[in-house]
Amino acid sequence: MAALAADAAWIEPNNPRVVRQQIALRRWPPQLAGFTIALLSDFHYDEYFSVHPLRAAIAMVNNLHPDLIALTGDFVSVPTFGDPASEAHNADPCAELLKNLHAPYGTWAVLGNHDVFSDPKRVTSALRTEGINALVNRSIPVEKDGARFWLSGVDDVLGMGANLDAALSKVPANEPVVLMAHEPDYADYVSRYPVDLQLSGHSHGGQINLPLIRPLYLPPLGEKYVWGPYKIGGLTLYTSRGIGTVLLPVRINCPPEITLLTLRPEIGR
């Protein structure tokens, strides 16, 4: 029992693992075959626990040499009791670490529910100060080798700020879209739109996963698509287990995750 407790509290939460995933998309341009995105999520920064897997993850991501880095929210945590904004100051040291991530097509972010329910202006300012752009209901073109796709981001869904119509308003109808949205179950709504790939976190992969039973706790809008790849109609979704922890600083059968997504066109399209 003592060994299990030590693993859950000290070993597993502090040892991120790289998950490599090949994603084939119907509208993906052949010129962009092999384009890589490193996905990180749910940092929940604090100076005692989540700082350690985050530091490890940054070096690991840079060694993967991704083309682009996507950060899908929850840079800080809302405290269980007291002022929701009291932990927003942690956005500053979190962003100071994240600025050390490097990719030729940049590091991009969306906010999560903890960010929005604490102090979204402070979180966004901390990220932008360190050169990390937060996409709030907007899209930017990513161009390479004469082809392009659109990287989109929506404000947090649980915070009632997501506006997918606004995010996609400048995207041509025939061009591929990669959407960052914190909550994975939002995919049921996103699947009605011309979005090819959704990147999410929020669920922590369950965080505490015991054999033969459902994870002990899954948050609202993180209960259906808990971890890994999913297909919802024409939409592909990938949900990350995240880096940090929430409620309890432990992980069981659910190590922190760095996801390296390699995007390719569907064969025979």
Beta strands, then each sheet from edge to edge (+ up, - down):
strand 1: 17-25
strand 2: 35-40
strand 3: 68-71
strand 4: 107-109
strand 5: 133-134
strand 6: 138-144
strand 7: 147-153
strand 8: 177-180
strand 9: 197-200
strand 10: 228-232
strand 11: 235-239
strand 12: 257-265
sheet 1: 1+ 12+ 2- 3- 4- 5-
sheet 2: 6+ 7- 8- 9- 11- 10+
end
